[in-house]
Amino acid sequence: MARVETHFLVVGSGIAGLTTALSLAEYGSVIVLTKAREEESNSFHAQGGIAAAIGEDDSPELHRQDTLRTGVNLCNPASVDVLVNTGPRAIQKLADWGTDFDVDGEQWALGKEGSHSVSRILHVNGDATGAGITSNLLRRAMLHSNIQLITHTMVTDLIMHQEVCRGATAVDEQGETVRYFAKQAVILATGGCGQIYQYTTNDPVSTGDGIAMAYRAGAKLSDMEFVQFHPTALAVEQNPMFLISEAVRGEGAFLVNDCGEAFMERYHSWKDLAPRDVVSRAIFQEMEQGRKVYLNAIHLGKRFRNRFPKIYKALCKFGMDPSKDWIPVTPAAHFIMGGIYTDIYGQTTISRLFACGEVACTGVHGANRLASNSLLEGTVFAQRVAEKCIELVELETDFLELNRITLCKNKHKETEWKQTIRQVMWKYAGIVRTEEGLSKGISQLKQLETEIPQGYFECRNMLMIAQVVMELALSRRESRGSHYRSDYPKPQKSLENKHQIIQEE
């Protein structure tokens, strides 16, 4: 059983994990663990872009107002201030590190997305922003002598000693147990948990592992009932579903039903650029009435291919030409606003355990994330995490080690259990929720808990997170942002600024 020491242990290779690693590498050794290939993260697949107040008609205050309004009185104002005020510097840092943002003349090109009052979305290669940023960070990390990137390694649990997080237990590609001890800090940047839903845009690795292992170790979680459903996934049966970026609507595409009606004006004055929760529910309602929903981008003509080359290529693969055909779309689970409860420096409620990116909940997104704030969050808060980690004194790592870990490998049963979790979550904790449905879902998941053996870590992580989402959705008796209860369709004044925080007993 191998034992490895490092100054800083980072779990996750998306934008948050890599930015943290690069920010820490000047101050000590960094090991980055990821359970698949380096590129398998939601960050890498992000299309739309990264938001920041850098335009002439923009300001951090405007960005702040948009973020707070979209978060429906649940954002932490201090976190939002950090995000919007640090945003422009974070963009410049990414550019200095080699990210080649698209330009319009001599200025960075800026697009517009839903719920933004001005154009402030930077992008790379049109619709490959996540890949553009993340691949560049990966190159830098691989070249840095102080960073060791280890792939195909499943982190199973955190190592706790005297109520302090000291490292993590993992199983490598050969099935061997490896203990990674951190002299200074452990940073979770494992992303979200979209794979708990039947329909999702999330990468298959997004099974909520970081949130689950922190919860098991005693960390507090917050706002887990708030799951954002992206309105426009390509309505083709696959997992993950291909995302039709919100930026397409920002360029002028609009939603229609199969009667040819541009229906969004019936639901919101901002029409197709309304907040994501509004657009997703509108599409859901159209579908509940037996209609199919499409994105009409025909009038964009050749501009579509030039502006969205990645999306264009994917549509062609499915036999669709956006200059001639309507694009079939459906909502899909996309992002969780909740996660491991942290302060504005990414410190969790466990000593020496930090979290940043989608796995963390700083309160910056409130009840509904503003489009393209996620990549910015990963960049901004990763650098703040690093600031705190380098201040910590080194600790000895010569304490007792734990037992060997074995991963169970019955892929057929694992797939079956995962599919059950996904179906239950989509049916009872999806876009529209009720007390009756959530209660049924909780009961079904509890039954499943008795069937899944200990060695199926992804399954058990998914099940744990699914149960937390359902329980908090059941106890929040109102509708706010992405959390919609048809039996409590209005927001409650008494619940404004009230976060649901949970800790395993």
NORNORSUL-V884533 format. One record per pair of residues at least 12 apart in sequence whose ideal C-beta (glycine too) atoms are under 8 Angstrom apart, sorted by sequence separation. I is the first residue (numbers start at 1). J is the second residue. If there is no record, write none. Layout:
I_J / I_J
//
This chain:
8_20 / 51_63 / 68_80 / 110_122 / 111_123 / 156_168 / 157_169 / 167_179 / 168_180 / 191_203 / 194_206 / 195_207 / 196_208 / 232_244 / 267_279 / 315_327 / 342_354 / 348_360 / 365_377 / 428_440 / 429_441 / 473_485 / 478_490 / 479_491 / 8_21 / 67_80 / 109_122 / 155_168 / 156_169 / 167_180 / 193_206 / 195_208 / 211_224 / 230_243 / 232_245 / 342_355 / 364_377 / 428_441 / 478_491 / 10_24 / 18_32 / 108_122 / 109_123 / 155_169 / 156_170 / 167_181 / 191_205 / 192_206 / 193_207 / 232_246 / 267_281 / 268_282 / 342_356 / 346_360 / 427_441 / 449_463 / 478_492 / 17_32 / 155_170 / 156_171 / 166_181 / 167_182 / 191_206 / 193_208 / 231_246 / 264_279 / 267_282 / 340_355 / 362_377 / 448_463 / 477_492 / 480_495 / 8_24 / 64_80 / 67_83 / 154_170 / 166_182 / 192_208 / 230_246 / 232_248 / 266_282 / 339_355 / 346_362 / 358_374 / 425_441 / 7_24 / 17_34 / 64_81 / 67_84 / 153_170 / 154_171 / 165_182 / 232_249 / 254_271 / 255_272 / 305_322 / 357_374 / 364_381 / 424_441 / 478_495 / 153_171 / 168_186 / 193_211 / 254_272 / 264_282 / 267_285 / 304_322 / 305_323 / 342_360 / 344_362 / 445_463 / 449_467 / 13_32 / 153_172 / 167_186 / 190_209 / 191_210 / 253_272 / 263_282 / 304_323 / 339_358 / 340_359 / 342_361 / 343_362 / 358_377 / 362_381 / 476_495 / 7_27 / 8_28 / 10_30 / 12_32 / 63_83 / 64_84 / 102_122 / 152_172 / 153_173 / 159_179 / 166_186 / 190_210 / 339_359 / 340_360 / 341_361 / 342_362 / 357_377 / 358_378 / 424_444 / 7_28 / 8_29 / 9_30 / 10_31 / 11_32 / 12_33 / 13_34 / 63_84 / 101_122 / 102_123 / 152_173 / 165_186 / 189_210 / 190_211 / 302_323 / 339_360 / 340_361 / 356_377 / 357_378 / 360_381 / 424_445 / 445_466 / 446_467 / 6_28 / 7_29 / 8_30 / 9_31 / 10_32 / 11_33 / 12_34 / 101_123 / 102_124 / 150_172 / 151_173 / 159_181 / 188_210 / 300_322 / 301_323 / 336_358 / 339_361 / 356_378 / 445_467 / 6_29 / 7_30 / 8_31 / 10_33 / 11_34 / 61_84 / 101_124 / 102_125 / 232_255 / 249_272 / 250_273 / 263_286 / 300_323 / 335_358 / 338_361 / 6_30 / 9_33 / 60_84 / 63_87 / 100_124 / 102_126 / 231_255 / 249_273 / 255_279 / 298_322 / 337_361 / 357_381 / 420_444 / 421_445 / 424_448 / 476_500 / 6_31 / 13_38 / 60_85 / 99_124 / 153_178 / 188_213 / 297_322 / 298_323 / 356_381 / 357_382 / 442_467 / 445_470 / 475_500 / 15_41 / 188_214 / 297_323 / 298_324 / 356_382 / 4_31 / 14_41 / 16_43 / 60_87 / 255_282 / 298_325 / 421_448 / 13_41 / 14_42 / 15_43 / 60_88 / 158_186 / 255_283 / 298_326 / 337_365 / 356_384 / 420_448 / 442_470 / 472_500 / 12_41 / 14_43 / 201_230 / 257_286 / 337_366 / 356_385 / 441_470 / 442_471 / 14_44 / 197_227 / 246_276 / 296_326 / 297_327 / 337_367 / 355_385 / 472_502 / 53_84 / 91_122 / 101_132 / 295_326 / 296_327 / 337_368 / 354_385 / 417_448 / 471_502 / 100_132 / 201_233 / 259_291 / 294_326 / 295_327 / 337_369 / 438_470 / 442_474 / 54_87 / 99_132 / 258_291 / 294_327 / 53_87 / 54_88 / 99_133 / 199_233 / 257_291 / 258_292 / 262_296 / 294_328 / 295_329 / 335_369 / 354_388 / 417_451 / 468_502 / 52_87 / 53_88 / 155_190 / 204_239 / 257_292 / 258_293 / 293_328 / 294_329 / 346_381 / 354_389 / 417_452 / 438_473 / 439_474 / 51_87 / 52_88 / 100_136 / 204_240 / 257_293 / 258_294 / 292_328 / 293_329 / 346_382 / 438_474 / 54_91 / 99_136 / 203_240 / 256_293 / 257_294 / 293_330 / 344_381 / 429_466 / 52_90 / 98_136 / 202_240 / 255_293 / 256_294 / 346_384 / 421_459 / 52_91 / 94_133 / 97_136 / 200_239 / 201_240 / 255_294 / 256_295 / 335_374 / 345_384 / 346_385 / 417_456 / 435_474 / 97_137 / 200_240 / 201_241 / 255_295 / 256_296 / 344_384 / 345_385 / 352_392 / 418_458 / 429_469 / 433_473 / 50_91 / 98_139 / 200_241 / 201_242 / 254_295 / 255_296 / 347_388 / 418_459 / 421_462 / 425_466 / 429_470 / 94_136 / 98_140 / 199_241 / 201_243 / 253_295 / 254_296 / 345_387 / 346_388 / 414_456 / 417_459 / 421_463 / 424_466 / 428_470 / 435_477 / 97_140 / 253_296 / 287_330 / 345_388 / 352_395 / 413_456 / 50_94 / 253_297 / 414_458 / 418_462 / 425_469 / 429_473 / 70_115 / 168_213 / 231_276 / 252_297 / 408_453 / 414_459 / 421_466 / 425_470 / 69_115 / 194_240 / 230_276 / 249_295 / 251_297 / 283_329 / 417_463 / 229_276 / 232_279 / 248_295 / 252_299 / 253_300 / 283_330 / 284_331 / 408_455 / 228_276 / 229_277 / 231_279 / 252_300 / 283_331 / 407_455 / 408_456 / 66_115 / 228_277 / 231_280 / 248_297 / 251_300 / 406_455 / 407_456 / 66_116 / 230_280 / 407_457 / 433_483 / 435_485 / 66_117 / 229_280 / 231_282 / 232_283 / 244_295 / 280_331 / 433_484 / 434_485 / 436_487 / 65_117 / 165_217 / 231_283 / 251_303 / 432_484 / 433_485 / 434_486 / 435_487 / 251_304 / 431_484 / 432_485 / 433_486 / 434_487 / 54_108 / 155_209 / 432_486 / 55_110 / 62_117 / 158_213 / 163_218 / 54_110 / 62_118 / 157_213 / 158_214 / 248_304 / 251_307 / 63_120 / 156_213 / 160_217 / 235_292 / 155_213 / 158_216 / 160_218 / 235_293 / 276_334 / 157_216 / 158_217 / 58_118 / 157_217 / 247_307 / 248_308 / 57_118 / 58_119 / 247_308 / 49_111 / 51_113 / 58_120 / 48_111 / 55_118 / 232_295 / 245_308 / 248_311 / 49_113 / 55_119 / 48_113 / 51_116 / 55_120 / 54_120 / 245_311 / 53_120 / 244_311 / 52_120 / 54_122 / 51_120 / 51_121 / 52_122 / 256_326 / 50_121 / 51_122 / 49_121 / 50_122 / 242_314 / 48_121 / 49_122 / 50_123 / 49_123 / 255_329 / 22_97 / 48_123 / 49_124 / 48_127 / 50_129 / 47_127 / 49_129 / 234_314 / 47_128 / 48_129 / 234_315 / 47_129 / 236_318 / 46_129 / 47_130 / 50_133 / 244_327 / 46_130 / 234_318 / 45_130 / 46_131 / 244_329 / 44_130 / 45_131 / 43_130 / 44_131 / 42_130 / 241_330 / 243_332 / 43_133 / 44_134 / 43_134 / 44_135 / 241_332 / 243_334 / 277_368 / 39_131 / 236_328 / 276_368 / 41_134 / 234_327 / 235_328 / 275_368 / 276_369 / 333_426 / 234_328 / 235_329 / 39_134 / 234_329 / 235_330 / 276_371 / 39_135 / 233_329 / 232_329 / 233_330 / 333_430 / 231_329 / 232_330 / 233_331 / 39_138 / 232_331 / 233_332 / 38_138 / 231_331 / 331_431 / 230_331 / 233_334 / 229_331 / 230_332 / 229_332 / 230_333 / 229_333 / 230_334 / 228_333 / 229_334 / 230_335 / 227_333 / 228_334 / 228_335 / 227_335 / 228_336 / 32_141 / 227_336 / 228_337 / 226_336 / 227_337 / 38_149 / 226_337 / 227_338 / 224_336 / 226_338 / 38_151 / 225_338 / 367_480 / 368_481 / 37_151 / 223_337 / 224_338 / 367_481 / 368_482 / 15_130 / 22_137 / 32_147 / 34_149 / 36_151 / 37_152 / 223_338 / 224_339 / 366_481 / 367_482 / 18_134 / 25_141 / 30_146 / 31_147 / 32_148 / 34_150 / 36_152 / 222_338 / 223_339 / 367_483 / 29_146 / 30_147 / 31_148 / 32_149 / 33_150 / 34_151 / 35_152 / 221_338 / 222_339 / 15_133 / 19_137 / 22_140 / 28_146 / 30_148 / 32_150 / 34_152 / 35_153 / 127_245 / 221_339 / 222_340 / 15_134 / 18_137 / 22_141 / 25_144 / 29_148 / 31_150 / 34_153 / 35_154 / 221_340 / 222_341 / 14_134 / 18_138 / 21_141 / 26_146 / 33_153 / 35_155 / 127_247 / 220_340 / 221_341 / 25_146 / 219_340 / 220_341 / 15_137 / 18_140 / 22_144 / 25_147 / 33_155 / 219_341 / 18_141 / 21_144 / 123_247 / 13_138 / 22_147 / 215_340 / 246_371 / 21_147 / 121_247 / 214_340 / 246_372 / 211_339 / 220_348 / 121_250 / 211_340 / 219_348 / 220_349 / 210_340 / 219_349 / 119_250 / 199_330 / 201_332 / 202_333 / 218_349 / 219_350 / 114_246 / 199_331 / 200_332 / 201_333 / 202_334 / 218_350 / 113_246 / 199_332 / 200_333 / 201_334 / 217_350 / 336_469 / 113_247 / 199_333 / 200_334 / 214_348 / 219_353 / 338_472 / 33_168 / 112_247 / 114_249 / 197_332 / 13_149 / 111_247 / 113_249 / 114_250 / 197_333 / 214_350 / 217_353 / 363_499 / 33_170 / 113_250 / 196_333 / 13_151 / 112_250 / 223_361 / 111_250 / 194_333 / 214_353 / 222_361 / 226_365 / 111_251 / 194_334 / 221_361 / 223_363 / 226_366 / 228_368 / 194_335 / 214_355 / 222_363 / 226_367 / 228_369 / 6_148 / 194_336 / 226_368 / 192_335 / 193_336 / 11_155 / 192_336 / 223_367 / 337_481 / 210_355 / 214_359 / 337_482 / 33_180 / 192_339 / 284_431 / 43_191 / 211_359 / 284_432 / 31_180 / 42_191 / 74_223 / 210_359 / 41_191 / 42_192 / 281_431 / 280_431 / 281_432 / 42_194 / 74_226 / 188_340 / 349_503 / 28_183 / 115_270 / 28_184 / 45_201 / 114_270 / 11_168 / 116_273 / 9_167 / 45_203 / 114_272 / 115_273 / 9_168 / 44_203 / 114_273 / 115_274 / 187_346 / 42_202 / 113_273 / 114_274 / 115_275 / 188_348 / 341_501 / 42_203 / 112_273 / 114_275 / 115_276 / 41_203 / 114_276 / 40_203 / 40_204 / 41_205 / 42_206 / 40_205 / 114_279 / 188_353 / 186_352 / 188_354 / 189_355 / 191_357 / 192_358 / 20_187 / 185_352 / 186_353 / 187_354 / 188_355 / 189_356 / 191_358 / 192_359 / 36_204 / 184_352 / 185_353 / 186_354 / 187_355 / 188_356 / 189_357 / 191_359 / 20_189 / 36_205 / 185_354 / 187_356 / 190_359 / 2_172 / 17_187 / 35_205 / 182_352 / 189_359 / 9_180 / 188_359 / 9_181 / 17_189 / 188_360 / 9_182 / 16_189 / 17_190 / 2_176 / 4_178 / 6_180 / 8_182 / 35_209 / 1_176 / 2_177 / 3_178 / 4_179 / 5_180 / 6_181 / 7_182 / 11_186 / 14_189 / 1_177 / 2_178 / 3_179 / 4_180 / 5_181 / 6_182 / 7_183 / 8_184 / 9_185 / 11_187 / 12_188 / 1_178 / 2_179 / 4_181 / 5_182 / 6_183 / 7_184 / 8_185 / 9_186 / 10_187 / 11_188 / 12_189 / 14_191 / 1_179 / 3_181 / 5_183 / 8_186 / 9_187 / 11_189 / 12_190 / 8_187 / 10_189 / 11_190 / 12_191 / 126_306 / 127_307 / 126_307 / 127_308 / 128_309 / 126_308 / 127_309 / 128_310 / 126_309 / 127_310 / 125_309 / 126_310 / 127_311 / 125_310 / 165_350 / 164_350 / 165_351 / 166_352 / 163_350 / 164_351 / 165_352 / 163_351 / 164_352 / 165_353 / 189_378 / 160_350 / 158_350 / 189_382 / 45_240 / 158_353 / 47_243 / 48_245 / 12_210 / 45_243 / 47_245 / 48_246 / 49_247 / 187_385 / 11_210 / 48_247 / 47_247 / 229_430 / 187_389 / 227_429 / 229_431 / 185_388 / 281_484 / 185_389 / 277_481 / 70_275 / 184_389 / 277_482 / 184_390 / 275_481 / 276_482 / 185_392 / 277_484 / 184_392 / 184_393 / 184_394 / 183_394 / 184_395 / 183_395 / 183_397 / 182_397 / 181_397 / 198_419 / 179_401 / 179_402 / 195_418 / 198_422 / 196_421 / 197_422 / 198_423 / 196_422 / 177_404 / 195_422 / 198_425 / 199_426 / 177_405 / 197_425 / 198_426 / 166_395 / 196_425 / 197_426 / 167_397 / 164_395 / 166_397 / 175_406 / 175_407 / 166_399 / 169_402 / 197_430 / 171_405 / 171_406 / 169_405 / 171_407 / 161_399 / 224_465 / 133_375 / 227_469 / 159_402 / 224_468 / 225_469 / 130_375 / 224_469 / 129_375 / 221_468 / 225_472 / 209_457 / 212_460 / 213_461 / 216_464 / 224_472 / 225_473 / 156_405 / 209_458 / 212_461 / 215_464 / 223_472 / 121_371 / 211_461 / 121_372 / 156_407 / 207_458 / 225_476 / 209_461 / 212_464 / 154_407 / 208_461 / 212_465 / 215_468 / 229_482 / 116_370 / 207_461 / 208_462 / 211_465 / 226_480 / 228_482 / 115_370 / 116_371 / 207_462 / 226_481 / 227_482 / 115_371 / 116_372 / 208_464 / 226_482 / 227_483 / 114_371 / 208_465 / 226_483 / 113_371 / 225_483 / 113_372 / 82_344 / 47_310 / 47_311 / 79_344 / 78_344 / 196_462 / 195_462 / 76_344 / 193_462 / 196_465 / 196_466 / 193_465 / 196_469 / 225_500 / 223_499 / 224_500 / 222_499 / 223_500 / 222_500 / 224_502 / 222_501 / 221_501 / 222_502 / 83_364 / 220_501 / 221_502 / 82_364 / 220_502 / 221_503 / 79_362 / 220_503 / 79_363 / 80_364 / 219_503 / 79_364 / 91_376 / 94_379 / 218_503 / 76_362 / 90_376 / 93_379 / 218_504 / 76_363 / 75_363 / 76_364 / 91_379 / 215_503 / 216_504 / 74_363 / 75_364 / 87_376 / 90_379 / 215_504 / 75_365 / 76_366 / 83_373 / 90_380 / 93_383 / 75_366 / 74_366 / 73_366 / 74_367 / 83_376 / 87_380 / 90_383 / 71_365 / 72_366 / 73_367 / 83_377 / 86_380 / 71_366 / 72_367 / 70_366 / 71_367 / 72_368 / 67_364 / 71_368 / 83_380 / 86_383 / 67_365 / 68_366 / 70_368 / 71_369 / 82_380 / 83_381 / 67_366 / 70_369 / 71_370 / 82_381 / 70_370 / 156_457 / 82_384 / 67_370 / 154_457 / 66_370 / 154_458 / 67_373 / 43_357 / 42_358 / 51_370 / 51_371 / 51_372 / 50_372 / 51_373 / 48_371 / 49_372 / 48_372 / 52_376 / 50_375 / 51_376 / 49_375 / 50_376 / 46_374 / 46_375 / 50_379 / 43_375 / 43_378 / 20_356 / 16_356 / 17_357 / 16_357 / 15_357 / 16_358 / 14_357 / 16_359 / 12_357 / 12_359 / 19_378 / 23_382 / 15_375 / 19_379 / 23_383 / 16_377 / 16_378 / 20_382 / 23_385 / 24_386 / 28_390 / 15_378 / 16_379 / 19_382 / 20_383 / 23_386 / 27_390 / 14_378 / 15_379 / 19_383 / 16_381 / 17_382 / 20_385 / 24_389 / 16_382 / 20_386 / 24_390 / 15_382 / 8_389 / 7_394 / 5_397 / 3_401 / 1_401 / 1_404 / 74_480 / 73_480 / 74_481 / 72_480 / 72_481 / 71_481 / 70_481 / 73_491 / 72_491 / 74_496 / 73_496 / 74_497 / 73_497 / 74_498 / 74_499
//
